């Protein structure tokens, strides 16, 4: 291809990309977007501390958004506080009752009715729900006629009735197939890089060798094997596991739980020695900024697809992602932007190799660059506009 032809192709590509962004911006100006999310109950105490004495809806919402909890899934107009975009956590009783008080609803108004009233007051065009387990088809059928598109996100197993939704978004093909077999219309959609993580990634002087954060329950038996293998490195490496424990774990780790079914949630001694409380939001970002390596391990019921939000956050923070084998999106490449292990017994060797030769730094930087470029907030929202 001659230089003139190449220049022409580049011009056409840039022109088309600019046109797409102009169309997305134009549609965004007309789109009244309502995004509903939810919070993990374990995060609630941290959020309550951050909120403090703030009693207003907007104040509480801003505290939440500023903490960056789940930011990979929150759309750009919400993060930018666009006036046409409304955001709430429908399961946050403090937040929702603040809105109810400010808008004349009674103290005993059910949370479902508060969310419905918010949508009516906002005159929503597009309802995007990250919590279809709580707000499923029965709720969607109550939406007013001005809601033209009902879109859900779901990337975890579970019995959910999507019959009221126009579209279900997910970044796992195998999960989308499950929803389609149940009658849902689906589309491919990804988490996005939070630009706040770029400042975290810039720190390369890191004191934690290996970090993990996530759940520890009966659904995590393979994860348990992986974590126990890595925890044995603690004699010569700084290992930290921020675990969200099963509610039965404290009992399981007493003499009463030594026998019977509770053994599935009892931590081996090696894991207990490196365990720390769960972290969320900017506290989690701070830990990512201290870590050279971050482990990811899928839950037992996961299919073959990989690339959950933890992968995006880890790579976005410039740490080396070490994750189990499976089908990853294109920018997540073994040996280039991340490291993949096949068996639990392999993970420690792969981690130590990268720590010893210093390549965790180079690959971690490459991971940040790949996620930042391929999964930006701008691209995420452009894709959403295409689908809506």
C-alpha positions as CSV (number, residue, x, y, z in Angstrom):
1,X,0.0,0.0,0.0
2,X,1.4,3.4,-1.0
3,X,1.7,6.3,1.4
4,X,-1.1,8.2,-0.3
5,X,-3.5,5.3,0.1
6,X,-2.5,4.8,3.7
7,X,-3.0,8.5,4.5
8,X,-6.5,8.3,2.8
9,X,-7.5,5.3,4.9
10,X,-6.3,7.0,8.1
11,X,-8.3,10.1,7.2
12,X,-11.5,8.0,6.6
13,X,-10.9,6.1,9.9
14,X,-10.5,9.4,11.9
15,X,-13.4,11.0,10.2
16,X,-15.7,8.0,11.0
17,X,-14.5,7.9,14.6
18,X,-15.1,11.7,14.9
19,X,-18.6,11.3,13.3
20,X,-19.4,8.4,15.7
21,X,-18.5,10.6,18.7
22,X,-20.5,13.5,17.4
23,X,-23.5,11.3,17.0
24,X,-23.0,9.8,20.5
25,X,-22.7,13.3,22.0
26,X,-25.9,14.4,20.1
27,X,-27.8,11.4,21.2
28,X,-26.5,11.8,24.8
29,X,-27.9,15.4,24.9
30,X,-31.3,14.1,24.0
31,X,-31.2,10.9,26.1
32,X,-32.5,11.1,29.6
33,X,-30.6,8.3,31.2
34,X,-31.4,6.7,34.5
35,X,-28.8,4.3,35.9
36,X,-29.6,2.2,38.9
37,X,-27.0,0.2,40.8
38,X,-26.6,-1.6,44.1
39,X,-24.1,-2.0,46.9
40,X,-22.6,-5.0,48.7
41,X,-23.9,-5.0,52.3
42,X,-20.3,-5.3,53.5
43,X,-19.6,-2.0,51.9
44,X,-22.4,-0.3,53.8
45,X,-20.4,0.5,57.0
46,X,-17.7,2.3,55.0
47,X,-20.3,4.2,53.0
48,X,-22.1,5.3,56.2
49,X,-18.8,6.5,57.7
50,X,-18.0,8.5,54.5
51,X,-21.5,10.0,54.4
52,X,-21.3,11.0,58.0
53,X,-23.9,13.7,58.8
54,X,-24.8,14.4,55.2
55,X,-28.6,13.9,55.0
56,X,-29.5,15.2,51.5
57,X,-29.9,12.9,48.5
58,X,-27.4,14.7,46.2
59,X,-24.8,15.0,49.0
60,X,-25.0,11.2,49.8
61,X,-24.9,10.3,46.1
62,X,-21.8,12.5,45.5
63,X,-20.0,10.8,48.4
64,X,-20.7,7.4,46.9
65,X,-19.6,8.4,43.4
66,X,-16.5,10.1,44.7
67,X,-15.5,6.9,46.4
68,X,-15.4,5.1,43.0
69,X,-17.2,1.9,44.2
70,X,-18.1,0.0,41.1
71,X,-16.9,2.8,38.8
72,X,-16.0,0.4,36.0
73,X,-19.8,0.0,35.4
74,X,-20.9,3.5,36.0
75,X,-21.5,5.4,32.7
76,X,-19.6,8.5,31.8
77,X,-22.6,11.0,32.0
78,X,-23.2,9.9,35.6
79,X,-19.5,10.3,36.5
80,X,-19.4,13.7,34.8
81,X,-22.6,14.7,36.6
82,X,-24.4,15.4,33.3
83,X,-27.8,17.1,34.0
84,X,-29.7,14.7,31.9
85,X,-28.4,11.6,33.7
86,X,-29.8,10.4,37.0
87,X,-28.1,7.9,39.2
88,X,-29.0,6.0,42.4
89,X,-28.5,2.9,44.4
90,X,-32.0,1.5,44.7
91,X,-31.0,-0.8,47.6
92,X,-29.4,2.0,49.7
93,X,-32.1,2.8,52.2
94,X,-30.5,6.0,53.6
95,X,-30.0,7.4,50.1
96,X,-33.4,6.5,48.8
97,X,-35.3,7.8,51.9
98,X,-33.4,11.1,51.6
99,X,-34.9,11.5,48.1
100,X,-38.3,10.4,49.4
101,X,-38.3,13.0,52.2
102,X,-37.2,15.8,49.8
103,X,-40.0,14.9,47.4
104,X,-42.9,14.4,49.8
105,X,-43.1,10.6,50.0
106,X,-44.0,9.0,53.3
107,X,-41.4,7.4,55.6
108,X,-43.0,4.0,55.0
109,X,-42.8,4.1,51.2
110,X,-41.3,0.8,49.8
111,X,-38.0,1.1,48.1
112,X,-39.5,-0.2,44.9
113,X,-42.0,2.7,44.9
114,X,-39.3,5.3,45.6
115,X,-37.3,4.1,42.6
116,X,-40.4,4.2,40.4
117,X,-41.2,7.7,41.6
118,X,-37.6,8.8,40.8
119,X,-38.0,7.5,37.3
120,X,-41.3,9.2,36.8
121,X,-39.9,12.5,38.2
122,X,-36.9,12.3,36.0
123,X,-39.0,11.6,32.9
124,X,-36.5,8.8,31.9
125,X,-36.0,7.7,28.3
126,X,-33.5,4.9,29.0
127,X,-33.5,2.9,32.2
128,X,-30.2,1.1,32.8
129,X,-30.3,-1.3,35.7
130,X,-27.2,-3.0,37.2
131,X,-29.4,-4.8,39.8
132,X,-31.9,-6.9,37.9
133,X,-31.9,-9.5,40.6
134,X,-33.7,-7.1,42.9
135,X,-35.5,-5.1,40.2
136,X,-36.6,-7.7,37.7
137,X,-39.4,-8.1,35.2
138,X,-42.2,-7.4,37.7
139,X,-40.7,-3.9,38.5
140,X,-39.9,-3.1,34.8
141,X,-43.5,-3.7,33.8
142,X,-44.5,-0.9,36.2
143,X,-42.4,1.6,34.4
144,X,-44.2,4.6,32.9
145,X,-44.6,4.9,29.1
146,X,-42.0,7.5,28.6
147,X,-39.3,4.9,29.4
148,X,-38.5,3.8,25.8
149,X,-35.6,1.4,26.6
150,X,-35.2,-1.0,29.5
151,X,-31.6,-2.3,29.7
152,X,-30.1,-4.6,32.3
153,X,-26.5,-5.7,33.1
154,X,-25.9,-9.1,34.5
155,X,-22.6,-11.1,34.4
156,X,-23.2,-13.6,37.2
157,X,-25.3,-16.8,37.5
158,X,-28.8,-16.7,38.9
159,X,-32.4,-17.2,38.1
160,X,-33.7,-13.9,36.8
161,X,-36.8,-13.1,34.8
162,X,-35.6,-10.7,32.1
163,X,-38.9,-10.7,30.2
164,X,-39.6,-7.1,30.9
165,X,-36.2,-5.9,29.5
166,X,-35.5,-4.9,26.0
167,X,-31.8,-5.8,26.3
168,X,-29.4,-7.6,28.6
169,X,-25.8,-6.6,28.5
170,X,-22.8,-8.8,29.5
171,X,-19.2,-9.2,28.5
172,X,-19.2,-13.0,28.9
173,X,-20.4,-14.9,25.7
174,X,-21.3,-18.1,27.7
175,X,-23.4,-16.0,30.1
176,X,-25.2,-14.2,27.2
177,X,-26.0,-17.6,25.7
178,X,-27.7,-18.6,29.0
179,X,-29.9,-15.5,29.0
180,X,-30.7,-15.9,25.3
181,X,-31.8,-19.5,25.9
182,X,-34.2,-18.1,28.5
183,X,-35.7,-15.7,25.9
184,X,-33.7,-12.5,26.5
185,X,-32.1,-10.4,23.8
186,X,-28.5,-9.7,24.7
187,X,-25.5,-7.6,23.5
188,X,-21.8,-7.5,24.2
189,X,-20.8,-4.8,26.7
190,X,-17.7,-4.3,28.9
191,X,-16.6,-2.6,32.1
192,X,-14.4,0.4,31.5
193,X,-11.2,1.8,32.8
194,X,-11.6,4.4,35.6
195,X,-9.3,7.3,34.8
196,X,-8.8,7.8,38.5
197,X,-6.7,4.7,38.5
198,X,-4.0,6.3,36.3
199,X,-2.7,8.2,39.4
200,X,-2.6,4.9,41.2
201,X,-0.7,3.2,38.3
202,X,1.9,5.9,38.4
203,X,3.2,4.6,41.7
204,X,5.9,2.0,41.0
205,X,7.4,1.8,44.5
206,X,5.2,-0.9,45.9
207,X,5.5,-2.8,49.2
208,X,2.9,-5.6,48.8
209,X,4.3,-8.5,46.7
210,X,1.0,-10.3,46.2
211,X,-2.5,-9.0,46.8
212,X,-5.9,-10.6,46.6
213,X,-9.4,-9.3,47.5
214,X,-12.7,-11.1,47.0
215,X,-15.1,-13.6,48.5
216,X,-14.4,-16.7,50.5
217,X,-17.3,-19.1,50.7
218,X,-18.5,-22.6,49.8
219,X,-18.6,-21.4,46.2
220,X,-14.9,-20.8,46.2
221,X,-13.3,-24.2,46.7
222,X,-10.9,-23.9,43.7
223,X,-10.1,-20.3,44.9
224,X,-9.3,-21.7,48.3
225,X,-6.7,-24.1,46.8
226,X,-5.1,-21.3,44.8
227,X,-5.0,-18.9,47.8
228,X,-3.5,-21.5,50.0
229,X,-0.8,-22.2,47.5
230,X,0.1,-18.5,47.3
231,X,-0.2,-17.9,51.1
232,X,2.6,-20.3,51.6
233,X,4.9,-17.7,50.1
234,X,4.4,-15.5,53.1
235,X,7.7,-16.5,54.7
236,X,9.7,-14.7,52.0
237,X,7.1,-12.4,50.4
238,X,4.6,-9.8,51.6
239,X,1.2,-11.3,51.0
240,X,-2.1,-9.7,51.8
241,X,-5.6,-11.2,51.2
242,X,-8.6,-8.9,51.8
243,X,-11.3,-11.5,52.2
244,X,-15.1,-11.1,52.3
245,X,-15.8,-14.1,54.5
246,X,-18.9,-16.3,54.6
247,X,-21.1,-15.5,57.6
248,X,-20.4,-19.0,58.8
249,X,-16.6,-18.7,58.7
250,X,-16.2,-17.4,62.3
251,X,-18.1,-20.4,63.6
252,X,-16.3,-22.8,61.3
253,X,-13.0,-21.7,62.7
254,X,-14.0,-22.6,66.3
255,X,-13.9,-26.2,67.7
256,X,-17.7,-26.4,66.9
257,X,-17.0,-26.1,63.2
258,X,-14.1,-28.6,62.9
259,X,-16.4,-31.3,61.6
260,X,-19.3,-31.4,59.2
261,X,-20.3,-29.1,56.4
262,X,-18.7,-25.9,57.8
263,X,-15.3,-27.2,56.8
264,X,-16.0,-25.7,53.3
265,X,-15.8,-22.2,54.7
266,X,-13.0,-22.7,57.2
267,X,-9.7,-21.0,56.2
268,X,-6.5,-23.0,56.3
269,X,-3.9,-21.6,58.7
270,X,-1.7,-20.3,55.9
271,X,-4.6,-18.2,54.6
272,X,-5.7,-16.9,58.0
273,X,-2.2,-15.6,58.6
274,X,-2.3,-13.3,55.6
275,X,-6.0,-12.3,55.9
276,X,-7.3,-8.8,56.3
277,X,-10.7,-7.2,56.3
278,X,-12.4,-6.5,52.9
279,X,-11.7,-3.1,51.2
280,X,-13.8,-1.1,48.8
281,X,-13.8,2.0,46.8
282,X,-10.7,4.3,47.1
283,X,-9.4,2.1,50.0
284,X,-9.2,-0.7,47.4
285,X,-7.6,1.6,44.9
286,X,-5.0,2.5,47.6
287,X,-4.2,-1.2,48.1
288,X,-3.9,-1.8,44.4
289,X,-1.3,1.0,44.3
290,X,0.8,-0.8,46.8
291,X,0.7,-4.2,45.0
292,X,3.1,-5.6,42.5
293,X,1.0,-8.7,41.7
294,X,-2.8,-9.2,42.1
295,X,-4.3,-12.6,41.9
296,X,-7.7,-13.3,40.2
297,X,-9.4,-16.6,40.7
298,X,-12.9,-17.4,39.2
299,X,-15.7,-18.8,41.3
300,X,-16.5,-22.5,41.0
301,X,-19.7,-21.9,39.0
302,X,-18.0,-19.6,36.5
303,X,-18.0,-20.7,32.8
304,X,-15.0,-20.6,30.5
305,X,-15.1,-16.8,30.0
306,X,-12.8,-14.4,32.0
307,X,-12.4,-10.7,32.3
308,X,-14.4,-9.7,35.4
309,X,-14.3,-6.2,36.9
310,X,-11.4,-7.2,39.1
311,X,-9.2,-7.8,36.0
312,X,-10.1,-4.3,34.7
313,X,-9.3,-2.7,38.0
314,X,-6.0,-4.5,38.5
315,X,-4.7,-3.8,35.1
316,X,-6.0,-0.2,35.2
317,X,-4.0,0.3,38.4
318,X,-0.8,-0.9,36.8
319,X,-0.4,-4.0,38.9
320,X,0.5,-7.4,37.3
321,X,-2.7,-9.4,36.9
322,X,-2.1,-13.1,37.5
323,X,-5.3,-15.0,36.6
324,X,-6.6,-18.5,35.8
325,X,-6.8,-19.7,32.3
326,X,-9.9,-19.1,30.2
327,X,-11.3,-17.0,27.4
328,X,-10.2,-13.4,27.8
329,X,-10.9,-10.2,25.8
330,X,-8.3,-9.3,23.3
331,X,-6.2,-6.8,25.3
332,X,-5.7,-9.3,28.1
333,X,-2.8,-11.3,26.6
334,X,-0.7,-13.8,28.5
335,X,2.9,-12.7,28.9
336,X,2.2,-9.3,27.4
337,X,-0.4,-7.5,29.5
338,X,-1.1,-10.2,32.2
339,X,0.0,-13.7,33.3
340,X,-2.2,-16.8,33.1
341,X,-1.8,-20.0,35.1
342,X,-3.3,-23.3,34.3
343,X,-3.3,-25.2,37.6
344,X,-3.3,-23.9,41.3
345,X,0.1,-25.5,41.8
346,X,1.5,-23.4,39.0
347,X,0.5,-20.0,40.3
348,X,3.3,-19.5,42.9
349,X,6.0,-20.4,40.4
350,X,4.7,-17.9,37.9
351,X,4.4,-15.2,40.5
352,X,7.9,-15.6,41.9
353,X,9.4,-15.7,38.4
354,X,7.9,-12.2,37.7
355,X,8.9,-10.8,41.1
356,X,12.4,-12.1,40.8
357,X,13.1,-10.8,37.3
358,X,11.2,-7.5,37.8
359,X,9.0,-8.1,34.8
360,X,5.9,-7.5,36.9
361,X,6.6,-3.8,36.4
362,X,6.9,-3.9,32.6
363,X,3.8,-6.2,32.2
364,X,1.8,-4.2,34.7
365,X,2.5,-1.0,32.8
366,X,1.5,-2.7,29.5
367,X,-1.7,-3.8,31.2
368,X,-2.6,-0.3,32.2
369,X,-1.9,1.0,28.7
370,X,-4.0,-1.7,27.1
371,X,-7.0,-1.2,29.3
372,X,-6.7,2.6,29.2
373,X,-6.7,2.6,25.4
374,X,-9.2,-0.1,24.6
375,X,-11.7,0.3,27.4
376,X,-12.0,4.0,28.1
377,X,-15.1,5.5,29.6
378,X,-15.7,7.4,26.3
379,X,-15.7,4.2,24.3
380,X,-17.9,2.5,26.8
381,X,-20.6,5.2,26.6
382,X,-20.3,5.3,22.8
383,X,-21.1,1.6,22.7
384,X,-24.0,2.1,25.1
385,X,-25.5,4.9,22.9
386,X,-25.3,2.5,19.9
387,X,-27.2,-0.1,21.8
388,X,-29.8,2.2,23.3
